[in-house]
Amino acid sequence: MAEAAAKNAKKKMKGRLRAFPKEEYAARLERVRKAIAERGLDGMLVSSPENICYLTGLSYLGYFAYQLLLVPLEGEPSLITRAMEQAIIRDKVPDVRHVKYSDGVAPLPPSANGEDGPRLDEAGGGVRPWSTSLGVPTRAGPGGAAVYEGPAKATVEAIVESGLEKARLGIEASSSLFPYGIGQAIIEALPNARFEAASNLVTDVRLIQSPAELAYTRKAAVITDSMILSGVAAAGPGVPQPDIMAAIYQTMFHRGGTYPGFVPLVRAAHTLDHEHGSWEDQRLERKDILFLEMSGCVERYHAPAGRLVFIGSAPRRAYEMQRVCEEAIEAAADRIRPGVAAEDVYAAWQGVVDRSGLEGYRRHHCGYAVGIGFPPSWSGGGVPLGLRAGSKMELRAGMVFHLMSWLLRTAKGDYFLSDTVVVTERGCERLTKASRDVVAR
C-alpha cells in the first residue's frame, strides 16, 4: 500500500513544480524551432541555464556541473545532466528525454522493487544511499580528461539517437557553461556533423516576454521596491554595511522573492566606482554616499532598480545632478517604443547629459535587457545586451530593460538611479516605482 501511494505521489508531482503550464513551454519550443530552421540548422545544443529554463522550466542549482539540452527540429528534446539530478528532472521536466551520465563511479544495482532512491538496507538496518550519490569525479589521465568522458559520451549518444550524427547543429559558443574539453570531445566523436556558432539564437527568442512571464516580472518589481526602501530605511551614520544587506535580504524573502541572479550591490563612497563590488564590513560615515542596486526575483524573473543615498546630509550639487539624472532617464524612456533602435535610446539619454554641461561624460550603455537569470547574473549570463551607442537592435513589445541614469565622479556632483521598464505597444512602462528624490539618512 505504502509503495503504491508513493508511486501515485510521484506521478502527481510530475510537472507541477514548473512556473508555467505545458502549453507555454510548447509555444516557446515551437518559436525556437522556427528560429533553428531559419538558420538552416537541424538542431541546437543549448547549454546556458537561462535558455534551458526558458524551454523546459528547469530551475535548480545543478547547472554548476555540465548540462545540455538537445533540441532537434522534430521529436523529443533530450536533457543531459548528472545522474544524481534524476529526481528533480523527473518532477520538474517530465516532457523531455533525460540522458544521465555518471561522475566516474559505477552505480549500485537497482533494488528489488525497481526504485532507485533512498531505501532501507535489510542487512544493515539503515537507509541505503542513492546509487547516484556515490559518484566521485575521476581525474585520472593526462589533463584530467576523464572528467569530460561521461558528459561527452552521453551527449554524443543523445545526438546519435536523435538521428543528428550527420546534421548541422548550432551551439552556444559563447556560453561560459559549455566546457571546452567536453565540446572538443563531442566534435571529435562526430566527424560527419557540422557545428556552427549560434549563441544568440534562443536568447533572441527569449527577449520578448509573454504576458505570463511579465506577470512574474511585475511581481519581482514590487519586491525590488520593497528591498530598496528597506536598504534606505536601514542606512544612517554609524550603521554597518552588513546590517543594510541583512535588512534587504530579510525583505526580499519575506515579500515572496527567491535568491536573485546577482547579489544586491551595497557600496559606500570609497568603493563607489567598484561597479560590481558589494558590501564590506565597515560602517557608514557622515558625508558618505550609499550606492544601492538590486533586484527582486520571482520564478527566476528579475526587475532591477538602483538609488543613491546621502548619509547625514545631501550636498547642494546632488539636487542638480538628481534633476539631470531623472530628466535623462525620462528622455530615454520616452524614446522607447517598438521599432526604435537601441542606439536612439542611448542618444536620447546622452543628449540630456550633454546639454547639462557634461559633454565629455560617457557611459558604455544606459540600460540592458533583463529577464530569466541564474547566479552569477540577472541579465542572463555574459555581457548584457545593452542600449548602447551604435547598437541597431530593434526594440519590440515585450522586451524588458534595466534602464539606468548614472552620473558618478563627474566633478560636478553625483547621482544615480535606475528602474526596470517594459516595451509596450504604446511605448514604455516603468515597473519599479521607488522614489527618485534626493534622500539623506
C-alpha positions in Angstrom: 0.0 0.0 0.0 2.8 2.4 1.0 4.7 1.7 -2.2 1.6 2.3 -4.4 0.9 5.6 -2.6 4.5 6.8 -3.1 4.3 6.0 -6.8 1.0 7.8 -7.2 2.5 10.8 -5.3 5.4 10.9 -7.8 3.0 10.8 -10.8 1.1 13.8 -9.4 4.3 15.7 -8.7 5.5 15.5 -12.3 5.4 18.9 -14.0 3.7 20.6 -11.1 6.9 22.4 -9.9 7.2 24.4 -13.1 6.3 28.1 -13.3 4.1 27.8 -16.4 1.6 25.4 -17.9 2.9 22.9 -20.5 1.2 24.9 -23.3 3.5 27.8 -22.6 6.6 25.7 -22.9 5.3 24.1 -26.1 4.8 27.5 -27.7 8.4 28.5 -26.7 9.8 25.3 -28.2 7.9 26.0 -31.4 9.3 29.5 -31.7 12.9 28.3 -31.1 12.5 25.5 -33.7 11.3 28.1 -36.2 14.5 30.1 -35.5 16.6 26.9 -35.8 15.0 26.2 -39.2 15.5 29.8 -40.4 19.2 29.5 -39.6 19.4 26.4 -41.8 20.2 24.1 -38.8 18.9 20.7 -38.0 19.1 21.1 -34.2 20.5 23.1 -31.3 22.8 22.4 -28.4 21.6 24.6 -25.6 23.9 25.0 -22.5 23.0 28.2 -20.7 20.8 27.6 -17.7 18.6 30.6 -18.6 17.8 29.1 -22.0 17.3 25.6 -20.6 14.9 27.1 -18.0 13.1 29.0 -20.7 12.5 25.9 -22.8 11.9 23.3 -20.1 11.1 25.0 -16.8 14.2 23.5 -15.1 15.1 25.8 -12.2 17.7 24.4 -9.8 21.4 24.8 -8.8 22.8 21.8 -10.5 23.9 23.8 -13.6 27.3 24.3 -12.0 28.1 20.9 -13.5 27.7 20.2 -17.2 24.2 20.1 -18.5 22.9 20.4 -22.1 19.5 20.4 -23.9 19.5 18.9 -27.3 16.7 20.5 -29.4 16.0 18.7 -32.7 13.7 20.2 -35.3 11.4 17.3 -34.7 11.0 14.8 -31.9 11.5 14.9 -28.2 14.3 17.2 -26.8 17.0 15.4 -24.7 18.3 16.8 -21.5 21.8 15.6 -20.5 22.7 16.0 -16.8 24.5 14.2 -14.0 22.7 11.1 -13.0 22.1 12.4 -9.4 19.7 15.0 -10.8 17.2 12.4 -11.9 14.6 13.1 -9.2 14.4 16.9 -9.9 14.3 16.3 -13.6 11.5 13.7 -13.1 9.5 16.2 -11.0 10.2 19.4 -12.9 10.8 18.4 -16.5 8.6 15.4 -17.4 8.3 16.0 -21.1 12.0 15.6 -22.1 14.1 12.5 -22.5 16.6 12.5 -19.6 20.0 11.3 -20.5 22.2 10.7 -17.5 25.9 10.5 -17.0 27.9 9.2 -14.1 30.6 11.1 -12.2 33.0 8.2 -12.6 31.8 5.6 -10.1 29.6 2.7 -11.4 26.1 2.8 -9.9 24.8 0.3 -7.5 22.4 -2.4 -8.9 18.7 -1.5 -8.7 16.7 -2.6 -5.7 14.3 -5.4 -5.9 11.3 -3.1 -6.2 12.9 -1.2 -9.1 13.2 2.1 -7.2 16.4 4.0 -7.5 16.3 6.1 -4.4 16.9 6.1 -0.6 15.7 2.8 0.8 16.2 0.5 3.8 19.1 -1.9 3.6 17.6 -5.0 5.2 21.0 -6.4 6.1 22.4 -3.3 7.8 19.1 -1.9 9.1 19.9 1.6 7.8 18.9 3.7 4.8 20.8 2.6 1.7 22.1 5.6 -0.3 21.1 6.6 -3.8 23.4 5.0 -6.4 23.9 8.4 -7.9 25.2 9.9 -4.7 28.2 7.7 -4.9 29.7 9.5 -7.9 33.2 10.9 -7.3 34.9 12.8 -10.2 37.8 10.8 -11.6 40.8 12.8 -12.6 43.0 10.0 -14.0 44.8 10.5 -17.3 46.5 13.5 -18.8 44.9 16.8 -18.1 42.0 15.2 -16.1 40.4 14.0 -19.4 38.2 11.5 -17.6 36.2 14.4 -16.2 34.9 15.0 -19.7 34.3 11.4 -20.8 31.0 10.8 -19.2 29.3 14.0 -20.2 30.7 13.9 -23.7 29.7 10.3 -24.3 26.2 10.9 -23.0 25.8 13.9 -25.3 27.1 12.0 -28.3 24.7 9.1 -27.7 21.8 11.6 -27.4 22.8 13.2 -30.7 23.1 9.8 -32.5 19.8 8.5 -31.0 18.1 11.6 -32.3 19.5 10.9 -35.8 21.6 14.0 -35.9 25.1 12.5 -36.2 25.4 13.9 -39.7 23.4 17.1 -39.1 24.1 20.8 -38.9 23.9 21.7 -35.2 24.0 25.1 -33.6 26.0 25.5 -30.4 26.1 28.3 -27.8 29.7 29.0 -28.5 30.0 31.9 -26.0 28.3 30.1 -23.1 30.5 30.0 -20.1 28.9 26.7 -19.0 29.9 24.7 -22.1 33.4 23.5 -21.2 36.0 23.4 -24.0 37.1 19.9 -23.2 33.6 18.5 -23.4 32.8 20.4 -26.6 36.1 19.2 -28.2 35.3 15.6 -27.3 31.8 15.9 -28.8 33.0 17.4 -32.1 35.8 14.8 -32.4 33.3 11.9 -31.8 31.0 13.2 -34.6 33.2 13.9 -37.6 30.3 13.9 -40.0 28.3 16.5 -38.1 28.7 20.3 -38.6 28.8 22.5 -35.6 28.0 26.2 -36.1 28.1 29.1 -33.6 24.5 30.2 -32.7 25.0 31.7 -29.3 22.1 34.2 -29.5 19.5 32.0 -31.2 17.5 31.1 -28.1 18.4 34.3 -26.3 16.9 36.4 -29.0 13.6 34.5 -28.9 13.6 34.8 -25.1 14.0 38.6 -25.2 10.3 39.1 -25.7 8.4 38.1 -22.6 4.9 36.7 -22.8 2.0 38.1 -20.7 2.6 35.2 -18.3 6.3 36.0 -18.0 5.6 39.7 -17.5 3.3 38.8 -14.6 6.3 37.4 -12.7 8.5 40.4 -13.7 5.9 42.7 -12.3 5.9 40.7 -9.0 9.7 40.9 -8.9 9.5 44.7 -9.4 7.2 45.1 -6.4 9.7 43.1 -4.3 12.6 45.3 -5.7 10.8 48.4 -4.5 10.5 47.0 -1.0 14.1 45.9 -1.0 15.2 49.5 -2.0 13.1 51.0 0.7 14.5 48.6 3.3 18.0 49.5 2.4 17.3 53.2 2.6 15.5 52.8 5.9 18.4 50.9 7.4 21.0 53.5 6.4 22.5 56.2 8.6 25.7 57.4 10.2 27.5 54.6 12.1 25.4 51.8 10.5 27.4 48.7 9.5 27.0 47.8 5.8 26.2 44.2 6.7 23.2 45.5 8.6 21.9 47.1 5.5 22.4 44.0 3.5 20.6 41.9 6.2 17.6 44.2 6.0 17.5 43.9 2.2 17.7 40.1 2.3 15.0 39.8 5.0 12.6 41.9 3.0 13.5 40.0 -0.2 12.4 36.7 1.2 9.5 38.0 3.4 7.9 39.6 0.3 7.9 36.3 -1.6 11.1 36.5 -3.6 13.8 34.0 -4.1 17.6 34.3 -4.4 18.5 36.6 -7.3 21.0 36.0 -10.0 23.2 38.8 -8.7 23.7 39.8 -5.0 22.4 43.2 -4.1 25.0 45.9 -4.6 25.6 48.0 -1.5 28.6 50.3 -1.6 29.9 53.4 0.3 31.8 56.4 -1.1 35.3 54.8 -1.0 34.2 51.9 -3.2 31.6 53.8 -5.3 33.3 53.1 -8.6 33.7 49.4 -7.9 31.0 48.7 -10.4 30.4 45.1 -9.5 31.6 45.2 -5.9 29.2 44.9 -2.9 29.2 45.4 0.9 32.2 45.4 3.2 32.5 45.0 7.0 32.6 48.8 7.6 30.3 51.4 9.0 28.7 54.3 7.1 30.1 57.8 8.0 28.7 61.2 7.8 29.0 62.7 4.3 29.2 59.2 3.0 27.4 58.1 -0.2 25.5 54.8 -0.2 25.0 53.1 -3.5 22.1 50.7 -3.8 21.3 48.5 -6.8 19.4 45.2 -6.5 16.6 43.1 -7.9 13.8 41.0 -6.6 13.4 37.6 -8.2 10.3 35.6 -8.8 10.5 32.2 -10.7 13.9 33.4 -11.9 12.5 36.6 -13.4 14.2 39.9 -12.4 13.4 43.6 -12.2 16.5 45.6 -11.0 16.5 49.1 -9.7 19.1 51.4 -8.1 19.2 54.5 -6.0 21.8 56.8 -4.2 21.5 57.7 -0.5 23.4 60.5 1.2 24.5 59.9 4.8 24.0 62.7 7.3 23.0 65.3 4.7 22.9 65.8 0.9 25.4 68.2 -0.7 23.9 71.0 -2.7 25.2 69.6 -6.0 23.2 66.4 -5.5 19.9 68.2 -6.3 21.2 69.4 -9.6 22.6 66.0 -10.6 19.3 64.4 -9.5 17.4 66.6 -11.9 19.8 65.8 -14.7 19.6 62.0 -14.0 15.8 62.0 -13.9 15.5 64.1 -17.0 17.9 61.9 -18.9 16.2 58.6 -17.9 12.8 60.1 -18.8 14.2 61.2 -22.2 15.4 57.6 -22.8 12.1 56.1 -21.6 10.2 58.5 -23.9 12.2 57.2 -26.9 11.4 53.5 -26.1 8.8 52.0 -28.3 8.5 49.2 -30.8 10.7 49.7 -33.9 13.2 52.1 -32.3 16.9 51.2 -32.4 18.7 50.8 -29.2 21.2 53.5 -30.2 18.4 56.0 -30.4 17.5 55.4 -26.8 21.1 55.9 -25.7 21.3 59.1 -27.8 18.3 60.5 -26.0 19.9 59.8 -22.6 23.3 61.2 -23.7 21.7 64.3 -25.2 20.3 65.4 -21.9 23.7 64.8 -20.2 25.5 66.8 -22.9 23.1 69.7 -22.6 23.6 69.8 -18.8 27.3 70.8 -19.3 28.7 67.3 -19.1 29.7 66.9 -22.8 32.7 64.8 -22.0 30.9 62.3 -19.8 30.1 58.9 -21.4 28.7 55.5 -20.3 29.0 52.2 -22.1 25.2 51.9 -22.1 22.1 53.4 -20.4 20.4 50.1 -19.8 20.3 46.4 -20.7 17.9 43.5 -21.2 16.8 41.5 -18.2 14.6 38.5 -17.6 15.4 35.0 -16.6 18.7 34.9 -14.6 20.7 32.4 -12.6 23.8 33.3 -10.5 26.1 35.0 -11.2 23.9 37.3 -13.3 20.4 38.7 -13.5 20.9 39.7 -17.2 21.1 36.1 -18.5 24.9 35.4 -18.5 27.7 37.0 -20.4 28.0 40.7 -21.4 24.5 42.2 -21.1 22.6 43.1 -24.3 22.7 46.9 -23.8 21.1 50.1 -25.0 24.4 51.3 -26.5 25.7 53.9 -28.9 25.9 52.2 -32.3 23.5 49.3 -31.5 21.0 48.7 -34.2 19.0 46.3 -32.1 15.3 46.9 -32.8 13.1 47.2 -29.8 9.9 45.1 -29.7 6.9 44.9 -27.4 7.6 42.6 -24.5 11.3 43.4 -24.1 12.3 44.3 -20.5 15.2 46.6 -19.7 17.1 47.8 -16.7 17.1 51.5 -17.7 19.9 53.4 -16.0 21.0 57.0 -15.4 24.4 57.1 -13.9 26.3 60.3 -13.1 29.2 59.5 -10.8 32.6 61.1 -10.4 31.6 63.9 -12.7 33.4 66.6 -10.7 30.1 68.5 -10.7 28.2 66.2 -8.3 27.0 62.6 -8.1 23.6 60.9 -8.6 22.4 57.5 -9.8 19.0 56.0 -10.4 17.7 53.0 -12.4 14.5 51.2 -13.0 13.0 48.3 -14.8 10.9 49.2 -17.8 8.9 47.1 -20.4 8.4 48.0 -24.0 4.7 48.1 -24.8 2.8 48.7 -28.0 2.2 52.3 -26.8 5.7 53.0 -25.6 7.4 52.4 -22.3 6.0 51.3 -18.9 8.0 51.8 -15.7 7.7 48.7 -13.4 9.9 49.7 -10.4 8.5 52.8 -8.6 10.6 53.6 -5.6 11.0 57.4 -5.1 13.7 59.0 -7.2 14.1 62.1 -4.9 17.3 63.0 -3.1 17.3 61.2 0.2 19.6 61.9 3.2 19.7 59.4 6.1 
